[in-house]
C-alpha cells in the first residue's frame, strides 16, 4: 500500500493535463474580460455617434 502511494506521488502523467487546463482557463478568462470591455467601449461610441447625429438639426460645417 505504501509503495502504491509513493508511485502515485511521483507520477506526473496527469500533471501536464492539469497545467494545460489551468492555462486554458486563464486565457478564457482574459478573453471574456477583454470582450466585455471592448463591447462596452463600442456601445459607448455608437451611443455617442447616435446622440450627435440625432441632436443636430443642420449638417456640420463644410457638408452643406
PQR file of N, CA, C, O and H, with PARSE charges and radii, in Angstrom:
ATOM      1  N   UNK A   1       0.827  -1.197   0.000 -0.4000 1.5000
ATOM      2  CA  UNK A   1       0.000   0.000   0.000 -0.0000 2.0000
ATOM      3  C   UNK A   1       0.870   1.258   0.000  0.5500 1.7000
ATOM      4  O   UNK A   1       0.609   2.199  -0.749 -0.5500 1.4000
ATOM      5  N   UNK A   2       1.885   1.267   0.829 -0.4000 1.5000
ATOM      6  CA  UNK A   2       2.796   2.401   0.914 -0.0000 2.0000
ATOM      7  C   UNK A   2       3.539   2.597  -0.404  0.5500 1.7000
ATOM      8  O   UNK A   2       3.789   3.727  -0.824 -0.5500 1.4000
ATOM      9  H   UNK A   2       2.097   0.503   1.438  0.4000 1.0000
ATOM     10  N   UNK A   3       3.887   1.493  -1.045 -0.4000 1.5000
ATOM     11  CA  UNK A   3       4.570   1.558  -2.339 -0.0000 2.0000
ATOM     12  C   UNK A   3       3.668   2.215  -3.387  0.5500 1.7000
ATOM     13  O   UNK A   3       4.135   3.025  -4.188 -0.5500 1.4000
ATOM     14  H   UNK A   3       3.683   0.576  -0.704  0.4000 1.0000
ATOM     15  N   UNK A   4       2.388   1.869  -3.383 -0.4000 1.5000
ATOM     16  CA  UNK A   4       1.430   2.435  -4.353 -0.0000 2.0000
ATOM     17  C   UNK A   4       1.269   3.940  -4.136  0.5500 1.7000
ATOM     18  O   UNK A   4       1.167   4.689  -5.108 -0.5500 1.4000
ATOM     19  H   UNK A   4       2.009   1.211  -2.732  0.4000 1.0000
ATOM     20  N   UNK A   5       1.245   4.385  -2.911 -0.4000 1.5000
ATOM     21  CA  UNK A   5       1.130   5.811  -2.595 -0.0000 2.0000
ATOM     22  C   UNK A   5       2.366   6.557  -3.097  0.5500 1.7000
ATOM     23  O   UNK A   5       2.250   7.663  -3.626 -0.5500 1.4000
ATOM     24  H   UNK A   5       1.328   3.776  -2.122  0.4000 1.0000
ATOM     25  N   UNK A   6       3.544   5.962  -2.934 -0.4000 1.5000
ATOM     26  CA  UNK A   6       4.777   6.581  -3.422 -0.0000 2.0000
ATOM     27  C   UNK A   6       4.758   6.693  -4.944  0.5500 1.7000
ATOM     28  O   UNK A   6       5.206   7.694  -5.503 -0.5500 1.4000
ATOM     29  H   UNK A   6       3.639   5.064  -2.504  0.4000 1.0000
ATOM     30  N   UNK A   7       4.240   5.666  -5.610 -0.4000 1.5000
ATOM     31  CA  UNK A   7       4.137   5.698  -7.069 -0.0000 2.0000
ATOM     32  C   UNK A   7       3.199   6.818  -7.537  0.5500 1.7000
ATOM     33  O   UNK A   7       3.512   7.549  -8.476 -0.5500 1.4000
ATOM     34  H   UNK A   7       3.876   4.852  -5.155  0.4000 1.0000
ATOM     35  N   UNK A   8       2.061   6.938  -6.878 -0.4000 1.5000
ATOM     36  CA  UNK A   8       1.116   7.990  -7.242 -0.0000 2.0000
ATOM     37  C   UNK A   8       1.692   9.379  -6.972  0.5500 1.7000
ATOM     38  O   UNK A   8       1.443  10.316  -7.730 -0.5500 1.4000
ATOM     39  H   UNK A   8       1.807   6.344  -6.115  0.4000 1.0000
ATOM     40  N   UNK A   9       2.462   9.508  -5.895 -0.4000 1.5000
ATOM     41  CA  UNK A   9       3.045  10.791  -5.526 -0.0000 2.0000
ATOM     42  C   UNK A   9       4.066  11.273  -6.562  0.5500 1.7000
ATOM     43  O   UNK A   9       4.173  12.471  -6.824 -0.5500 1.4000
ATOM     44  H   UNK A   9       2.665   8.746  -5.279  0.4000 1.0000
ATOM     45  N   UNK A  10       4.799  10.352  -7.136 -0.4000 1.5000
ATOM     46  CA  UNK A  10       5.832  10.720  -8.103 -0.0000 2.0000
ATOM     47  C   UNK A  10       5.343  10.678  -9.551  0.5500 1.7000
ATOM     48  O   UNK A  10       6.063  11.101 -10.456 -0.5500 1.4000
ATOM     49  H   UNK A  10       4.712   9.378  -6.923  0.4000 1.0000
ATOM     50  N   UNK A  11       4.131  10.175  -9.780 -0.4000 1.5000
ATOM     51  CA  UNK A  11       3.580  10.095 -11.137 -0.0000 2.0000
ATOM     52  C   UNK A  11       3.205  11.499 -11.625  0.5500 1.7000
ATOM     53  O   UNK A  11       2.453  12.208 -10.956 -0.5500 1.4000
ATOM     54  H   UNK A  11       3.546   9.831  -9.046  0.4000 1.0000
ATOM     55  N   UNK A  12       3.726  11.899 -12.788 -0.4000 1.5000
ATOM     56  CA  UNK A  12       3.463  13.225 -13.326 -0.0000 2.0000
ATOM     57  C   UNK A  12       2.653  13.175 -14.616  0.5500 1.7000
ATOM     58  O   UNK A  12       2.587  14.173 -15.334 -0.5500 1.4000
ATOM     59  H   UNK A  12       4.337  11.323 -13.332  0.4000 1.0000
ATOM     60  N   UNK A  13       2.046  12.058 -14.920 -0.4000 1.5000
ATOM     61  CA  UNK A  13       1.303  11.916 -16.173 -0.0000 2.0000
ATOM     62  C   UNK A  13       0.097  12.846 -16.212  0.5500 1.7000
ATOM     63  O   UNK A  13      -0.172  13.446 -17.253 -0.5500 1.4000
ATOM     64  H   UNK A  13       2.099  11.248 -14.337  0.4000 1.0000
ATOM     65  N   UNK A  14      -0.625  12.983 -15.131 -0.4000 1.5000
ATOM     66  CA  UNK A  14      -1.804  13.843 -15.106 -0.0000 2.0000
ATOM     67  C   UNK A  14      -1.475  15.296 -14.841  0.5500 1.7000
ATOM     68  O   UNK A  14      -2.324  16.165 -15.042 -0.5500 1.4000
ATOM     69  H   UNK A  14      -0.407  12.496 -14.285  0.4000 1.0000
ATOM     70  N   UNK A  15      -0.276  15.578 -14.401 -0.4000 1.5000
ATOM     71  CA  UNK A  15       0.117  16.939 -14.062 -0.0000 2.0000
ATOM     72  C   UNK A  15       0.105  17.844 -15.287  0.5500 1.7000
ATOM     73  O   UNK A  15      -0.311  18.999 -15.190 -0.5500 1.4000
ATOM     74  H   UNK A  15       0.414  14.872 -14.238  0.4000 1.0000
ATOM     75  N   UNK A  16       0.545  17.355 -16.413 -0.4000 1.5000
ATOM     76  CA  UNK A  16       0.556  18.155 -17.630 -0.0000 2.0000
ATOM     77  C   UNK A  16      -0.858  18.543 -18.035  0.5500 1.7000
ATOM     78  O   UNK A  16      -1.093  19.678 -18.449 -0.5500 1.4000
ATOM     79  H   UNK A  16       0.883  16.417 -16.492  0.4000 1.0000
ATOM     80  N   UNK A  17      -1.789  17.626 -17.921 -0.4000 1.5000
ATOM     81  CA  UNK A  17      -3.181  17.915 -18.253 -0.0000 2.0000
ATOM     82  C   UNK A  17      -3.731  19.010 -17.352  0.5500 1.7000
ATOM     83  O   UNK A  17      -4.428  19.909 -17.823 -0.5500 1.4000
ATOM     84  H   UNK A  17      -1.599  16.704 -17.584  0.4000 1.0000
ATOM     85  N   UNK A  18      -3.430  18.945 -16.082 -0.4000 1.5000
ATOM     86  CA  UNK A  18      -3.898  19.960 -15.132 -0.0000 2.0000
ATOM     87  C   UNK A  18      -3.279  21.314 -15.470  0.5500 1.7000
ATOM     88  O   UNK A  18      -3.971  22.331 -15.428 -0.5500 1.4000
ATOM     89  H   UNK A  18      -2.864  18.215 -15.699  0.4000 1.0000
ATOM     90  N   UNK A  19      -2.014  21.343 -15.796 -0.4000 1.5000
ATOM     91  CA  UNK A  19      -1.342  22.598 -16.150 -0.0000 2.0000
ATOM     92  C   UNK A  19      -1.960  23.224 -17.398  0.5500 1.7000
ATOM     93  O   UNK A  19      -2.219  24.427 -17.425 -0.5500 1.4000
ATOM     94  H   UNK A  19      -1.452  20.517 -15.830  0.4000 1.0000
ATOM     95  N   UNK A  20      -2.196  22.423 -18.416 -0.4000 1.5000
ATOM     96  CA  UNK A  20      -2.810  22.946 -19.633 -0.0000 2.0000
ATOM     97  C   UNK A  20      -4.238  23.421 -19.372  0.5500 1.7000
ATOM     98  O   UNK A  20      -4.673  24.421 -19.943 -0.5500 1.4000
ATOM     99  H   UNK A  20      -1.986  21.445 -18.394  0.4000 1.0000
ATOM    100  N   UNK A  21      -4.958  22.719 -18.523 -0.4000 1.5000
ATOM    101  CA  UNK A  21      -6.323  23.128 -18.181 -0.0000 2.0000
ATOM    102  C   UNK A  21      -6.322  24.474 -17.474  0.5500 1.7000
ATOM    103  O   UNK A  21      -7.136  25.341 -17.793 -0.5500 1.4000
ATOM    104  H   UNK A  21      -4.605  21.907 -18.059  0.4000 1.0000
ATOM    105  N   UNK A  22      -5.423  24.659 -16.521 -0.4000 1.5000
ATOM    106  CA  UNK A  22      -5.332  25.937 -15.817 -0.0000 2.0000
ATOM    107  C   UNK A  22      -4.931  27.060 -16.765  0.5500 1.7000
ATOM    108  O   UNK A  22      -5.471  28.163 -16.684 -0.5500 1.4000
ATOM    109  H   UNK A  22      -4.762  23.955 -16.261  0.4000 1.0000
ATOM    110  N   UNK A  23      -3.997  26.792 -17.654 -0.4000 1.5000
ATOM    111  CA  UNK A  23      -3.583  27.791 -18.627 -0.0000 2.0000
ATOM    112  C   UNK A  23      -4.743  28.168 -19.544  0.5500 1.7000
ATOM    113  O   UNK A  23      -4.953  29.347 -19.827 -0.5500 1.4000
ATOM    114  H   UNK A  23      -3.558  25.897 -17.720  0.4000 1.0000
ATOM    115  N   UNK A  24      -5.483  27.187 -20.001 -0.4000 1.5000
ATOM    116  CA  UNK A  24      -6.636  27.447 -20.849 -0.0000 2.0000
ATOM    117  C   UNK A  24      -7.684  28.271 -20.111  0.5500 1.7000
ATOM    118  O   UNK A  24      -8.286  29.171 -20.697 -0.5500 1.4000
ATOM    119  H   UNK A  24      -5.312  26.229 -19.771  0.4000 1.0000
ATOM    120  N   UNK A  25      -7.909  27.977 -18.839 -0.4000 1.5000
ATOM    121  CA  UNK A  25      -8.873  28.743 -18.047 -0.0000 2.0000
ATOM    122  C   UNK A  25      -8.446  30.205 -17.920  0.5500 1.7000
ATOM    123  O   UNK A  25      -9.288  31.100 -17.996 -0.5500 1.4000
ATOM    124  H   UNK A  25      -7.420  27.246 -18.362  0.4000 1.0000
ATOM    125  N   UNK A  26      -7.156  30.459 -17.730 -0.4000 1.5000
ATOM    126  CA  UNK A  26      -6.665  31.829 -17.649 -0.0000 2.0000
ATOM    127  C   UNK A  26      -6.849  32.572 -18.979  0.5500 1.7000
ATOM    128  O   UNK A  26      -7.228  33.743 -18.997 -0.5500 1.4000
ATOM    129  H   UNK A  26      -6.472  29.732 -17.668  0.4000 1.0000
ATOM    130  N   UNK A  27      -6.581  31.888 -20.072 -0.4000 1.5000
ATOM    131  CA  UNK A  27      -6.753  32.502 -21.388 -0.0000 2.0000
ATOM    132  C   UNK A  27      -8.217  32.825 -21.643  0.5500 1.7000
ATOM    133  O   UNK A  27      -8.534  33.902 -22.148 -0.5500 1.4000
ATOM    134  H   UNK A  27      -6.273  30.936 -20.058  0.4000 1.0000
ATOM    135  N   UNK A  28      -9.105  31.911 -21.302 -0.4000 1.5000
ATOM    136  CA  UNK A  28     -10.540  32.141 -21.494 -0.0000 2.0000
ATOM    137  C   UNK A  28     -11.006  33.308 -20.632  0.5500 1.7000
ATOM    138  O   UNK A  28     -11.775  34.146 -21.102 -0.5500 1.4000
ATOM    139  H   UNK A  28      -8.847  31.036 -20.891  0.4000 1.0000
ATOM    140  N   UNK A  29     -10.558  33.380 -19.386 -0.4000 1.5000
ATOM    141  CA  UNK A  29     -10.941  34.484 -18.504 -0.0000 2.0000
ATOM    142  C   UNK A  29     -10.463  35.818 -19.074  0.5500 1.7000
ATOM    143  O   UNK A  29     -11.196  36.806 -19.027 -0.5500 1.4000
ATOM    144  H   UNK A  29      -9.933  32.699 -19.005  0.4000 1.0000
ATOM    145  N   UNK A  30      -9.256  35.859 -19.606 -0.4000 1.5000
ATOM    146  CA  UNK A  30      -8.734  37.092 -20.204 -0.0000 2.0000
ATOM    147  C   UNK A  30      -9.544  37.478 -21.443  0.5500 1.7000
ATOM    148  O   UNK A  30      -9.823  38.658 -21.655 -0.5500 1.4000
ATOM    149  H   UNK A  30      -8.661  35.057 -19.644  0.4000 1.0000
ATOM    150  N   UNK A  31      -9.914  36.513 -22.245 -0.4000 1.5000
ATOM    151  CA  UNK A  31     -10.707  36.800 -23.441 -0.0000 2.0000
ATOM    152  C   UNK A  31     -12.100  37.318 -23.087  0.5500 1.7000
ATOM    153  O   UNK A  31     -12.587  38.262 -23.709 -0.5500 1.4000
ATOM    154  H   UNK A  31      -9.688  35.554 -22.073  0.4000 1.0000
ATOM    155  N   UNK A  32     -12.731  36.715 -22.108 -0.4000 1.5000
ATOM    156  CA  UNK A  32     -14.067  37.154 -21.689 -0.0000 2.0000
ATOM    157  C   UNK A  32     -14.007  38.578 -21.148  0.5500 1.7000
ATOM    158  O   UNK A  32     -14.868  39.399 -21.465 -0.5500 1.4000
ATOM    159  H   UNK A  32     -12.336  35.948 -21.602  0.4000 1.0000
ATOM    160  N   UNK A  33     -13.003  38.873 -20.341 -0.4000 1.5000
ATOM    161  CA  UNK A  33     -12.853  40.221 -19.789 -0.0000 2.0000
ATOM    162  C   UNK A  33     -12.620  41.237 -20.901  0.5500 1.7000
ATOM    163  O   UNK A  33     -13.243  42.298 -20.915 -0.5500 1.4000
ATOM    164  H   UNK A  33     -12.303  38.207 -20.084  0.4000 1.0000
ATOM    165  N   UNK A  34     -11.732  40.918 -21.825 -0.4000 1.5000
ATOM    166  CA  UNK A  34     -11.437  41.819 -22.930 -0.0000 2.0000
ATOM    167  C   UNK A  34     -12.656  42.019 -23.811  0.5500 1.7000
ATOM    168  O   UNK A  34     -12.940  43.141 -24.230 -0.5500 1.4000
ATOM    169  H   UNK A  34     -11.225  40.056 -21.813  0.4000 1.0000
ATOM    170  N   UNK A  35     -13.371  40.957 -24.094 -0.4000 1.5000
ATOM    171  CA  UNK A  35     -14.563  41.045 -24.938 -0.0000 2.0000
ATOM    172  C   UNK A  35     -15.615  41.936 -24.287  0.5500 1.7000
ATOM    173  O   UNK A  35     -16.265  42.731 -24.967 -0.5500 1.4000
ATOM    174  H   UNK A  35     -13.140  40.045 -23.753  0.4000 1.0000
ATOM    175  N   UNK A  36     -15.783  41.807 -22.982 -0.4000 1.5000
ATOM    176  CA  UNK A  36     -16.743  42.644 -22.265 -0.0000 2.0000
ATOM    177  C   UNK A  36     -16.361  44.108 -22.298  0.5500 1.7000
ATOM    178  O   UNK A  36     -17.216  44.969 -22.507 -0.5500 1.4000
ATOM    179  H   UNK A  36     -15.255  41.161 -22.430  0.4000 1.0000
ATOM    180  N   UNK A  37     -15.089  44.401 -22.096 -0.4000 1.5000
ATOM    181  CA  UNK A  37     -14.630  45.787 -22.134 -0.0000 2.0000
ATOM    182  C   UNK A  37     -14.731  46.359 -23.543  0.5500 1.7000
ATOM    183  O   UNK A  37     -15.113  47.516 -23.717 -0.5500 1.4000
ATOM    184  H   UNK A  37     -14.394  43.701 -21.927  0.4000 1.0000
ATOM    185  N   UNK A  38     -14.396  45.571 -24.532 -0.4000 1.5000
ATOM    186  CA  UNK A  38     -14.496  46.021 -25.915 -0.0000 2.0000
ATOM    187  C   UNK A  38     -15.950  46.308 -26.272  0.5500 1.7000
ATOM    188  O   UNK A  38     -16.242  47.303 -26.935 -0.5500 1.4000
ATOM    189  H   UNK A  38     -14.085  44.631 -24.391  0.4000 1.0000
ATOM    190  N   UNK A  39     -16.850  45.454 -25.843 -0.4000 1.5000
ATOM    191  CA  UNK A  39     -18.275  45.663 -26.103 -0.0000 2.0000
ATOM    192  C   UNK A  39     -18.780  46.941 -25.473  0.5500 1.7000
ATOM    193  O   UNK A  39     -19.561  47.669 -26.084 -0.5500 1.4000
ATOM    194  H   UNK A  39     -16.613  44.645 -25.305  0.4000 1.0000
ATOM    195  N   UNK A  40     -18.343  47.223 -24.256 -0.4000 1.5000
ATOM    196  CA  UNK A  40     -18.746  48.458 -23.583 -0.0000 2.0000
ATOM    197  C   UNK A  40     -18.209  49.680 -24.315  0.5500 1.7000
ATOM    198  O   UNK A  40     -18.917  50.674 -24.469 -0.5500 1.4000
ATOM    199  H   UNK A  40     -17.708  46.632 -23.759  0.4000 1.0000
ATOM    200  N   UNK A  41     -16.971  49.611 -24.764 -0.4000 1.5000
ATOM    201  CA  UNK A  41     -16.371  50.737 -25.483 -0.0000 2.0000
ATOM    202  C   UNK A  41     -17.091  50.985 -26.806  0.5500 1.7000
ATOM    203  O   UNK A  41     -17.346  52.135 -27.163 -0.5500 1.4000
ATOM    204  H   UNK A  41     -16.395  48.803 -24.639  0.4000 1.0000
ATOM    205  N   UNK A  42     -17.416  49.932 -27.525 -0.4000 1.5000
ATOM    206  CA  UNK A  42     -18.130  50.077 -28.795 -0.0000 2.0000
ATOM    207  C   UNK A  42     -19.519  50.635 -28.548  0.5500 1.7000
ATOM    208  O   UNK A  42     -19.974  51.504 -29.292 -0.5500 1.4000
ATOM    209  H   UNK A  42     -17.208  48.998 -27.234  0.4000 1.0000
ATOM    210  N   UNK A  43     -20.201  50.156 -27.520 -0.4000 1.5000
ATOM    211  CA  UNK A  43     -21.532  50.650 -27.187 -0.0000 2.0000
ATOM    212  C   UNK A  43     -21.494  52.144 -26.867  0.5500 1.7000
ATOM    213  O   UNK A  43     -22.376  52.891 -27.290 -0.5500 1.4000
ATOM    214  H   UNK A  43     -19.832  49.450 -26.915  0.4000 1.0000
ATOM    215  N   UNK A  44     -20.482  52.577 -26.127 -0.4000 1.5000
ATOM    216  CA  UNK A  44     -20.342  53.988 -25.793 -0.0000 2.0000
ATOM    217  C   UNK A  44     -20.131  54.832 -27.048  0.5500 1.7000
ATOM    218  O   UNK A  44     -20.733  55.897 -27.190 -0.5500 1.4000
ATOM    219  H   UNK A  44     -19.766  51.970 -25.784  0.4000 1.0000
ATOM    220  N   UNK A  45     -19.285  54.365 -27.951 -0.4000 1.5000
ATOM    221  CA  UNK A  45     -19.019  55.101 -29.191 -0.0000 2.0000
ATOM    222  C   UNK A  45     -20.262  55.173 -30.071  0.5500 1.7000
ATOM    223  O   UNK A  45     -20.559  56.226 -30.635 -0.5500 1.4000
ATOM    224  H   UNK A  45     -18.796  53.500 -27.836  0.4000 1.0000
ATOM    225  N   UNK A  46     -20.980  54.083 -30.192 -0.4000 1.5000
ATOM    226  CA  UNK A  46     -22.183  54.069 -31.025 -0.0000 2.0000
ATOM    227  C   UNK A  46     -23.236  55.001 -30.426  0.5500 1.7000
ATOM    228  O   UNK A  46     -23.895  55.739 -31.159 -0.5500 1.4000
ATOM    229  H   UNK A  46     -20.739  53.227 -29.734  0.4000 1.0000
ATOM    230  N   UNK A  47     -23.397  54.975 -29.124 -0.4000 1.5000
ATOM    231  CA  UNK A  47     -24.352  55.871 -28.471 -0.0000 2.0000
ATOM    232  C   UNK A  47     -23.968  57.325 -28.678  0.5500 1.7000
ATOM    233  O   UNK A  47     -24.832  58.168 -28.919 -0.5500 1.4000
ATOM    234  H   UNK A  47     -22.861  54.375 -28.529  0.4000 1.0000
ATOM    235  N   UNK A  48     -22.679  57.625 -28.585 -0.4000 1.5000
ATOM    236  CA  UNK A  48     -22.202  58.987 -28.794 -0.0000 2.0000
ATOM    237  C   UNK A  48     -22.484  59.458 -30.218  0.5500 1.7000
ATOM    238  O   UNK A  48     -22.953  60.579 -30.417 -0.5500 1.4000
ATOM    239  H   UNK A  48     -21.977  56.941 -28.390  0.4000 1.0000
ATOM    240  N   UNK A  49     -22.207  58.628 -31.187 -0.4000 1.5000
ATOM    241  CA  UNK A  49     -22.457  58.983 -32.588 -0.0000 2.0000
ATOM    242  C   UNK A  49     -23.950  59.146 -32.825  0.5500 1.7000
ATOM    243  O   UNK A  49     -24.366  60.078 -33.515 -0.5500 1.4000
ATOM    244  H   UNK A  49     -21.827  57.718 -31.025  0.4000 1.0000
ATOM    245  N   UNK A  50     -24.757  58.262 -32.269 -0.4000 1.5000
ATOM    246  CA  UNK A  50     -26.206  58.345 -32.436 -0.0000 2.0000
ATOM    247  C   UNK A  50     -26.746  59.634 -31.828  0.5500 1.7000
ATOM    248  O   UNK A  50     -27.567  60.314 -32.443 -0.5500 1.4000
ATOM    249  H   UNK A  50     -24.419  57.506 -31.709  0.4000 1.0000
ATOM    250  N   UNK A  51     -26.292  59.970 -30.633 -0.4000 1.5000
ATOM    251  CA  UNK A  51     -26.734  61.205 -29.981 -0.0000 2.0000
ATOM    252  C   UNK A  51     -26.318  62.423 -30.790  0.5500 1.7000
ATOM    253  O   UNK A  51     -27.097  63.364 -30.940 -0.5500 1.4000
ATOM    254  H   UNK A  51     -25.625  59.417 -30.133  0.4000 1.0000
ATOM    255  N   UNK A  52     -25.100  62.413 -31.311 -0.4000 1.5000
ATOM    256  CA  UNK A  52     -24.611  63.536 -32.101 -0.0000 2.0000
ATOM    257  C   UNK A  52     -25.426  63.692 -33.379  0.5500 1.7000
ATOM    258  O   UNK A  52     -25.781  64.807 -33.761 -0.5500 1.4000
ATOM    259  H   UNK A  52     -24.467  61.648 -31.189  0.4000 1.0000
ATOM    260  N   UNK A  53     -25.719  62.588 -34.031 -0.4000 1.5000
ATOM    261  CA  UNK A  53     -26.451  62.658 -35.296 -0.0000 2.0000
ATOM    262  C   UNK A  53     -27.907  63.056 -35.075  0.5500 1.7000
ATOM    263  O   UNK A  53     -28.454  63.821 -35.870 -0.5500 1.4000
ATOM    264  H   UNK A  53     -25.431  61.682 -33.720  0.4000 1.0000
ATOM    265  N   UNK A  54     -28.530  62.573 -34.048 -0.4000 1.5000
ATOM    266  CA  UNK A  54     -29.942  62.884 -33.826 -0.0000 2.0000
ATOM    267  C   UNK A  54     -30.127  64.260 -33.190  0.5500 1.7000
ATOM    268  O   UNK A  54     -31.209  64.837 -33.287 -0.5500 1.4000
ATOM    269  H   UNK A  54     -28.085  61.952 -33.403  0.4000 1.0000
ATOM    270  N   UNK A  55     -29.103  64.791 -32.549 -0.4000 1.5000
ATOM    271  CA  UNK A  55     -29.219  66.080 -31.880 -0.0000 2.0000
ATOM    272  C   UNK A  55     -28.965  67.266 -32.775  0.5500 1.7000
ATOM    273  O   UNK A  55     -29.326  68.385 -32.411 -0.5500 1.4000
ATOM    274  H   UNK A  55     -28.223  64.322 -32.470  0.4000 1.0000
ATOM    275  N   UNK A  56     -28.363  67.075 -33.926 -0.4000 1.5000
ATOM    276  CA  UNK A  56     -28.059  68.213 -34.797 -0.0000 2.0000
ATOM    277  C   UNK A  56     -29.169  68.387 -35.819  0.5500 1.7000
ATOM    278  O   UNK A  56     -29.585  67.437 -36.481 -0.5500 1.4000
ATOM    279  H   UNK A  56     -28.070  66.166 -34.222  0.4000 1.0000
ATOM    280  N   UNK A  57     -29.647  69.642 -35.935 -0.4000 1.5000
ATOM    281  CA  UNK A  57     -30.721  69.913 -36.897 -0.0000 2.0000
ATOM    282  C   UNK A  57     -30.173  70.389 -38.238  0.5500 1.7000
ATOM    283  O   UNK A  57     -30.900  70.423 -39.231 -0.5500 1.4000
ATOM    284  H   UNK A  57     -29.310  70.415 -35.397  0.4000 1.0000
ATOM    285  N   UNK A  58     -28.914  70.749 -38.269 -0.4000 1.5000
ATOM    286  CA  UNK A  58     -28.296  71.179 -39.522 -0.0000 2.0000
ATOM    287  C   UNK A  58     -27.026  70.372 -39.760  0.5500 1.7000
ATOM    288  O   UNK A  58     -26.421  69.876 -38.810 -0.5500 1.4000
ATOM    289  H   UNK A  58     -28.323  70.721 -37.463  0.4000 1.0000
ATOM    290  N   UNK A  59     -26.621  70.239 -41.000 -0.4000 1.5000
ATOM    291  CA  UNK A  59     -25.390  69.469 -41.281 -0.0000 2.0000
ATOM    292  C   UNK A  59     -24.174  70.192 -40.742  0.5500 1.7000
ATOM    293  O   UNK A  59     -24.201  71.414 -40.594 -0.5500 1.4000
ATOM    294  H   UNK A  59     -27.112  70.643 -41.772  0.4000 1.0000
ATOM    295  N   UNK A  60     -23.116  69.472 -40.447 -0.4000 1.5000
ATOM    296  CA  UNK A  60     -21.876  70.102 -39.973 -0.0000 2.0000
ATOM    297  C   UNK A  60     -21.302  71.048 -41.020  0.5500 1.7000
ATOM    298  O   UNK A  60     -21.613  70.949 -42.207 -0.5500 1.4000
ATOM    299  H   UNK A  60     -23.094  68.479 -40.567  0.4000 1.0000
ATOM    300  N   UNK A  61     -20.471  71.954 -40.563 -0.4000 1.5000
ATOM    301  CA  UNK A  61     -19.867  72.930 -41.467 -0.0000 2.0000
ATOM    302  C   UNK A  61     -19.054  72.215 -42.538  0.5500 1.7000
ATOM    303  O   UNK A  61     -18.308  71.278 -42.250 -0.5500 1.4000
ATOM    304  H   UNK A  61     -20.218  72.034 -39.599  0.4000 1.0000
ATOM    305  N   UNK A  62     -19.207  72.664 -43.755 -0.4000 1.5000
ATOM    306  CA  UNK A  62     -18.473  72.064 -44.859 -0.0000 2.0000
ATOM    307  C   UNK A  62     -19.206  70.942 -45.533  0.5500 1.7000
ATOM    308  O   UNK A  62     -18.738  70.443 -46.556 -0.5500 1.4000
ATOM    309  H   UNK A  62     -19.812  73.424 -43.989  0.4000 1.0000
ATOM    310  N   UNK A  63     -20.349  70.513 -45.003 -0.4000 1.5000
ATOM    311  CA  UNK A  63     -21.116  69.411 -45.591 -0.0000 2.0000
ATOM    312  C   UNK A  63     -22.434  69.906 -46.175  0.5500 1.7000
ATOM    313  O   UNK A  63     -23.349  69.109 -46.385 -0.5500 1.4000
ATOM    314  H   UNK A  63     -20.729  70.919 -44.172  0.4000 1.0000
ATOM    315  N   UNK A  64     -22.546  71.173 -46.434 -0.4000 1.5000
ATOM    316  CA  UNK A  64     -23.807  71.726 -46.944 -0.0000 2.0000
ATOM    317  C   UNK A  64     -23.929  71.531 -48.425  0.5500 1.7000
ATOM    318  O   UNK A  64     -24.927  71.936 -49.021 -0.5500 1.4000
ATOM    319  H   UNK A  64     -21.803  71.820 -46.263  0.4000 1.0000
TER
END
